[in-house]
């Protein structure tokens, strides 16, 4: 899986699934934006890349 800043990723942990935007990648975790807040998440909870923020329609 190739990860880049501004990718929209699907995060799966237990029964919870959410789409987040990668803001910054660090050695042990990624900083993501979800519902206007920033969170640190481990790479092992990233399920898949579902798109790129710059390619998403704003309509």
PyMOL commands that set and color helices and strands:
alter all, ss='L'
color gray80, all
select helices_A, chain A and resi 43-45+53-55
alter helices_A, ss='H'
color red, helices_A
select strands_A, chain A and resi 7-13+16-25+29-34+37-42+46-52
alter strands_A, ss='S'
color yellow, strands_A
deselect
rebuild
show_as cartoon
